[in-house]
Amino acid sequence: MNIEHTIEEPNSFEEFQDSLGSKLAEADHFYIVHYCKKRDDVEERRCYWDSKSKIWLTKAGKIAITCVALNNEEHTIDGYRTFTNIFTINGRQAKHKSRELH
């Protein structure tokens, strides 16, 4: 699943939030490619969307996404992170449906 969304002429930011948020919620997980100011580098993080995740505007007018980020090496939860200066978001679906084990 490739999430492509342009913000050329959205009717409103709220419409953009709802549309992109719905697509991210449908994805099993997604990758955010963004500029990391702390490390002065472009990075890719594996993330997932939950009920506390959100899309919002910063005071500087930048689009920000807060979601659950995973550790790149072990894919364990690293906690909630906020991303700005986003280049791309690529949503993925699981190849196989997982089943519940008892």
C-alpha atoms as a printed R data frame, in Angstrom:
    type eleno elety resid chain resno       x       y      z
1   ATOM     1    CA   MET     A     1   0.000   0.000  0.000
2   ATOM     2    CA   ASN     A     2   1.543   3.246 -1.074
3   ATOM     3    CA   ILE     A     3   0.124   6.322  0.611
4   ATOM     4    CA   GLU     A     4   0.315   9.258 -1.715
5   ATOM     5    CA   HIS     A     5  -1.380  12.436 -0.715
6   ATOM     6    CA   THR     A     6  -0.854  15.884 -2.087
7   ATOM     7    CA   ILE     A     7  -1.777  19.080 -0.332
8   ATOM     8    CA   GLU     A     8  -1.916  21.199 -3.472
9   ATOM     9    CA   GLU     A     9  -5.492  22.360 -2.955
10  ATOM    10    CA   PRO     A    10  -7.162  20.770  0.045
11  ATOM    11    CA   ASN     A    11 -10.511  22.232  1.014
12  ATOM    12    CA   SER     A    12  -9.252  22.571  4.561
13  ATOM    13    CA   PHE     A    13  -6.484  21.356  6.814
14  ATOM    14    CA   GLU     A    14  -9.076  19.350  8.755
15  ATOM    15    CA   GLU     A    15  -9.972  17.484  5.564
16  ATOM    16    CA   PHE     A    16  -6.282  16.750  4.975
17  ATOM    17    CA   GLN     A    17  -5.908  15.509  8.583
18  ATOM    18    CA   ASP     A    18  -8.911  13.199  8.276
19  ATOM    19    CA   SER     A    19  -7.875  11.822  4.901
20  ATOM    20    CA   LEU     A    20  -4.235  11.123  5.748
21  ATOM    21    CA   GLY     A    21  -5.062   9.927  9.277
22  ATOM    22    CA   SER     A    22  -7.551   7.395  7.885
23  ATOM    23    CA   LYS     A    23  -4.984   6.065  5.424
24  ATOM    24    CA   LEU     A    24  -2.305   5.758  8.095
25  ATOM    25    CA   ALA     A    25  -4.743   3.962 10.420
26  ATOM    26    CA   GLU     A    26  -5.484   1.414  7.656
27  ATOM    27    CA   ALA     A    27  -1.789   0.627  7.198
28  ATOM    28    CA   ASP     A    28  -0.194  -2.165  9.220
29  ATOM    29    CA   HIS     A    29   2.803   0.153  9.609
30  ATOM    30    CA   PHE     A    30   4.408   2.969  7.649
31  ATOM    31    CA   TYR     A    31   7.758   4.597  7.051
32  ATOM    32    CA   ILE     A    32   8.339   8.339  7.474
33  ATOM    33    CA   VAL     A    33  11.337   9.860  5.714
34  ATOM    34    CA   HIS     A    34  12.161  13.168  7.403
35  ATOM    35    CA   TYR     A    35  14.976  15.564  8.168
36  ATOM    36    CA   CYS     A    36  16.313  15.062 11.704
37  ATOM    37    CA   LYS     A    37  17.602  18.391 12.992
38  ATOM    38    CA   LYS     A    38  19.267  16.742 16.008
39  ATOM    39    CA   ARG     A    39  21.516  14.553 13.821
40  ATOM    40    CA   ASP     A    40  21.533  16.897 10.797
41  ATOM    41    CA   ASP     A    41  20.545  14.039  8.497
42  ATOM    42    CA   VAL     A    42  17.643  12.595  6.518
43  ATOM    43    CA   GLU     A    43  16.270   9.545  8.340
44  ATOM    44    CA   GLU     A    44  13.636   6.887  7.848
45  ATOM    45    CA   ARG     A    45  11.575   5.608 10.792
46  ATOM    46    CA   ARG     A    46   9.153   2.719 10.923
47  ATOM    47    CA   CYS     A    47   5.959   3.776 12.716
48  ATOM    48    CA   TYR     A    48   2.382   2.839 13.367
49  ATOM    49    CA   TRP     A    49  -0.838   4.737 14.036
50  ATOM    50    CA   ASP     A    50  -2.960   4.381 17.160
51  ATOM    51    CA   SER     A    51  -5.742   6.279 18.921
52  ATOM    52    CA   LYS     A    52  -3.302   8.839 20.396
53  ATOM    53    CA   SER     A    53  -1.604   9.617 17.066
54  ATOM    54    CA   LYS     A    54  -2.394  12.912 15.365
55  ATOM    55    CA   ILE     A    55  -1.609  15.271 12.503
56  ATOM    56    CA   TRP     A    56  -1.332  18.936 13.387
57  ATOM    57    CA   LEU     A    57   0.249  22.264 12.486
58  ATOM    58    CA   THR     A    58   3.154  23.694 14.463
59  ATOM    59    CA   LYS     A    59   3.275  27.372 15.460
60  ATOM    60    CA   ALA     A    60   5.622  27.877 12.486
61  ATOM    61    CA   GLY     A    61   2.949  26.435 10.173
62  ATOM    62    CA   LYS     A    62   4.707  23.111  9.497
63  ATOM    63    CA   ILE     A    63   2.778  19.867  9.205
64  ATOM    64    CA   ALA     A    64   3.624  17.586 12.135
65  ATOM    65    CA   ILE     A    65   2.747  13.942 12.686
66  ATOM    66    CA   THR     A    66   2.841  12.403 16.153
67  ATOM    67    CA   CYS     A    67   2.732   8.607 16.146
68  ATOM    68    CA   VAL     A    68   4.347   5.517 17.654
69  ATOM    69    CA   ALA     A    69   7.912   5.148 16.375
70  ATOM    70    CA   LEU     A    70   9.817   1.895 16.371
71  ATOM    71    CA   ASN     A    71  13.492   1.326 17.046
72  ATOM    72    CA   ASN     A    72  15.185   0.864 13.654
73  ATOM    73    CA   GLU     A    73  17.350  -2.083 14.675
74  ATOM    74    CA   GLU     A    74  14.981  -4.247 16.713
75  ATOM    75    CA   HIS     A    75  11.585  -2.875 15.636
76  ATOM    76    CA   THR     A    76  10.590  -2.503 19.283
77  ATOM    77    CA   ILE     A    77   8.503   0.452 20.431
78  ATOM    78    CA   ASP     A    78  10.639   3.540 20.930
79  ATOM    79    CA   GLY     A    79   7.699   5.686 22.067
80  ATOM    80    CA   TYR     A    80   5.692   8.536 20.616
81  ATOM    81    CA   ARG     A    81   7.653  10.816 18.329
82  ATOM    82    CA   THR     A    82   6.703  13.960 16.441
83  ATOM    83    CA   PHE     A    83   7.968  14.312 12.896
84  ATOM    84    CA   THR     A    84   8.222  17.532 10.881
85  ATOM    85    CA   ASN     A    85  10.161  18.297  7.702
86  ATOM    86    CA   ILE     A    86   8.632  15.152  6.187
87  ATOM    87    CA   PHE     A    87   9.635  14.117  2.685
88  ATOM    88    CA   THR     A    88   7.569  10.947  2.208
89  ATOM    89    CA   ILE     A    89   5.267   8.569  4.029
90  ATOM    90    CA   ASN     A    90   4.958   5.038  2.704
91  ATOM    91    CA   GLY     A    91   2.270   2.819  4.230
92  ATOM    92    CA   ARG     A    92   2.545  -0.968  4.240
93  ATOM    93    CA   GLN     A    93   0.149  -3.849  4.706
94  ATOM    94    CA   ALA     A    94   1.139  -7.191  6.230
95  ATOM    95    CA   LYS     A    95   1.736  -9.881  3.597
96  ATOM    96    CA   HIS     A    96  -0.041 -12.460  5.725
97  ATOM    97    CA   LYS     A    97  -2.836 -11.910  8.171
98  ATOM    98    CA   SER     A    98  -1.585 -12.770 11.620
99  ATOM    99    CA   ARG     A    99  -3.631 -15.161 13.638
100 ATOM   100    CA   GLU     A   100  -4.187 -15.246 17.342
101 ATOM   101    CA   LEU     A   101  -2.169 -17.828 19.247
102 ATOM   102    CA   HIS     A   102  -3.237 -19.235 22.595
